[in-house]
Amino acid sequence: MRQTIYLDNAATAFPKPEAVYRAMDSANRELAVNAGRGSYALARHAQELIRGTKTELRRLVGAGEETEVVLTPSATIACNQVLGGLAWTPADVVYVSPYEHNAVIRVLHVLMKRYGFSVEELAVNETTLELDTERIAFQFLRKRPSAVVLSHVSNVTGYVLPIEETAGLAAQYGAVVVVDGAQALGLVPVDFRRLPADFYIFAGHKTLCGPLGVGGFFWRRNRALMPYLAGGTGSDSLNPEMNAAEASGFEPGSPNLPAIAGLLAALREPGETAGADGKREEQPAGERLARERRLAAYMTVRLNGIDGVGLHHAANLCRQTGIVAFEVEGYRAAEVGRILDEDYRIAVRTGYQCAPLIHKYLHGTDGAGVVRASVGRFTTQEEIDCLAEAVREIAEG
């Protein structure tokens, strides 16, 4: 059977670096015990693995020990814990970007119904689809923000949002700033020391190239947060209250040691990628974003040359990651995805990508969504050529 060309890395990076598979196998065989819940050596070793992972995560964003790192089963759970742990009132105004994932939108919808606050959409330039920071400043002046929640990178178009500038505007009003970095951390540089954000959410299995089953958030401790989930933590067991003073108070339940071990391996490995000859080679982390941008630019050029294909991407390719969204005239997105899979063994994502707000700006996608092709560490130029030729054949009928 012909090997599948995998171009759905925005959903989850695949395959993972070999070091991740080895670490998970070793943890499953030798360290799959309950960390923090025993005085024996294996439990202590497991706890050290968790501490080591948090240390590597802090190092990645340049944060010190004053920044808390909370590990969760996923970025979605992290969104629930952060947004659900804030103190809301009916008078609050929450701003979101039109690029938000349902991991944010649906959580806010539940909380809005519960507490009665309002949700406003940040202004965009409808030509470039970039955030319009001048209009946003006016929005904040008109309705003072209580909180601002915005993605670092769009999972639909690959647009890198101006989080520093937007968060800076929000910080002038003392607003809570939450950044959803699920599509960014490990690929787009993050300096949490200088970023005026209170929380930065991440997914282990996307651009960090770790496994499914672990995510989390960075937390600037001067911003109060209440525990949203409750349960056993392995400490202070006689107390029915969750300890909001420590990360453990936000990490109930048994930690997923094999997934955490895989994430630690992904954070420590030097960065395998696919070389020009298709073989795996090491690449410094600083070059990964540039490489993905080159591949996305190449894909954009190849697809742009096909009659009947419309693209949706950042107007400035320097604000783009390795995600390219497109449509084929005469076909629904799901039809294109099915043909690519069944006839060409090419895996892409179709539809709305769980990000409903942005699609009202993507002309021509009503009722169908888009086809999304997203590159990863091991994507080659030859695979993009295969995609372009397949799309050309589909477009030509």
Secondary structure, 3 states (H helix, E strand, C coil): CCCCEECECCCCCCCCCHHHHHHHHHHHHHCCCCCCCCCCHHHHHHHHHHHHHHHHHHHHHCCCCCEEEEEECCHHHHHHHHHHCCCCCCCCEEEECCCCCHHHHHHHHHHHHHHCCEEEECCECCCCCCECHHHHHHHHHHCCCCEEEEECECCCCCEECCHHHHHHHHHCCCCEEEEECCCCCCCCCCCCCCCCCCEEEEECCCCCCCCCCCEEEEEECCCCCCCCCCCCCCCCCCCCCCCCCCHHHHCCCCCCHHHHHHHHHHHHCCCEEECCCCCEEECCHHHHHHHHHHHHHHHHHHHHCCCCEEEECCCCHHHECCEEEEEECCCCHHHHHHHHHHHHCEECEEECCCCCHHHHCCCCCCCCCEEEEECCCCCCHHHHHHHHHHHHHHHCC
